[in-house]
């Protein structure tokens, strides 16, 4: 097996690991500095952490800026991946285990194309959850929030205080709600001449 060019013998490297801001839902971040790396910066996911590779000569301020840029790029790449129905069901199972102690057990979870006025729906009597296809391509934390919202309906049918207390367990609830409100607001904007290259 050829040697990893980033980890050649004699290549001085410094690695620092930091935790993301609490409540961000993000994984740990490891920054690896390399004297051989001159200008390029790259990043990838490694298990439950994000690894960012930077040139050794970068200042701490440049490091922070590039970590932020690379996290945004990774998130954008990941959000383009469209989950199939089977992956969506697996994700719902994981979220239920993580936030609701596995108590929310849907019988089916699937994408649908006939929901244009709401993001998701749940039929507690059947245990079925349906997510609007319009969520496809949105950030994963937004899809997770909608899934959790519908999973919570398997435990609490209405939108009373008990329901919202369940969703407080998810640290990105307010951020996801804000994102979806922004999408709805943008859809209501009047069409402006000259937009989209007209």
ChimeraX attribute file (.defattr): number of C-alpha atoms within 10 A of each C-alpha:
attribute: neighborCount
match mode: 1-to-1
recipient: residues
	/A:1	3
	/A:2	4
	/A:3	8
	/A:4	8
	/A:5	9
	/A:6	15
	/A:7	12
	/A:8	10
	/A:9	9
	/A:10	6
	/A:11	14
	/A:12	12
	/A:13	15
	/A:14	12
	/A:15	13
	/A:16	11
	/A:17	14
	/A:18	11
	/A:19	11
	/A:20	12
	/A:21	10
	/A:22	8
	/A:23	9
	/A:24	12
	/A:25	12
	/A:26	15
	/A:27	16
	/A:28	17
	/A:29	21
	/A:30	20
	/A:31	19
	/A:32	18
	/A:33	23
	/A:34	20
	/A:35	14
	/A:36	16
	/A:37	15
	/A:38	12
	/A:39	10
	/A:40	8
	/A:41	16
	/A:42	13
	/A:43	21
	/A:44	13
	/A:45	15
	/A:46	12
	/A:47	9
	/A:48	10
	/A:49	16
	/A:50	21
	/A:51	23
	/A:52	24
	/A:53	23
	/A:54	26
	/A:55	18
	/A:56	19
	/A:57	14
	/A:58	15
	/A:59	10
	/A:60	9
	/A:61	9
	/A:62	12
	/A:63	20
	/A:64	12
	/A:65	11
	/A:66	19
	/A:67	23
	/A:68	12
	/A:69	13
	/A:70	19
	/A:71	19
	/A:72	12
	/A:73	14
	/A:74	15
	/A:75	14
	/A:76	15
	/A:77	12
	/A:78	14
	/A:79	18
	/A:80	13
	/A:81	13
	/A:82	15
	/A:83	16
	/A:84	12
	/A:85	16
	/A:86	12
	/A:87	13
	/A:88	20
	/A:89	20
	/A:90	13
	/A:91	18
	/A:92	24
	/A:93	21
	/A:94	14
	/A:95	20
	/A:96	20
	/A:97	14
	/A:98	12
	/A:99	17
	/A:100	20
	/A:101	10
	/A:102	13
	/A:103	14
	/A:104	22
	/A:105	18
	/A:106	20
	/A:107	11
	/A:108	16
	/A:109	24
	/A:110	18
	/A:111	19
	/A:112	16
	/A:113	10
	/A:114	12
	/A:115	15
	/A:116	11
	/A:117	9
	/A:118	10
	/A:119	18
	/A:120	22
	/A:121	19
	/A:122	22
	/A:123	14
	/A:124	18
	/A:125	8
	/A:126	11
	/A:127	17
	/A:128	18
	/A:129	24
	/A:130	22
	/A:131	25
	/A:132	20
	/A:133	17
	/A:134	17
	/A:135	17
	/A:136	18
	/A:137	17
	/A:138	18
	/A:139	18
	/A:140	20
	/A:141	21
	/A:142	22
	/A:143	22
	/A:144	19
	/A:145	21
	/A:146	23
	/A:147	26
	/A:148	25
	/A:149	22
	/A:150	28
	/A:151	30
	/A:152	27
	/A:153	20
	/A:154	22
	/A:155	16
	/A:156	17
	/A:157	16
	/A:158	12
	/A:159	11
	/A:160	9
	/A:161	9
	/A:162	13
	/A:163	16
	/A:164	15
	/A:165	11
	/A:166	18
	/A:167	19
	/A:168	12
	/A:169	13
	/A:170	21
	/A:171	15
	/A:172	18
	/A:173	20
	/A:174	12
	/A:175	14
	/A:176	19
	/A:177	14
	/A:178	13
	/A:179	16
	/A:180	16
	/A:181	12
	/A:182	12
	/A:183	11
	/A:184	12
	/A:185	10
	/A:186	10
	/A:187	10
	/A:188	9
	/A:189	8
	/A:190	7
	/A:191	9
	/A:192	8
	/A:193	8
	/A:194	7
	/A:195	7
	/A:196	7
	/A:197	5
	/A:198	6
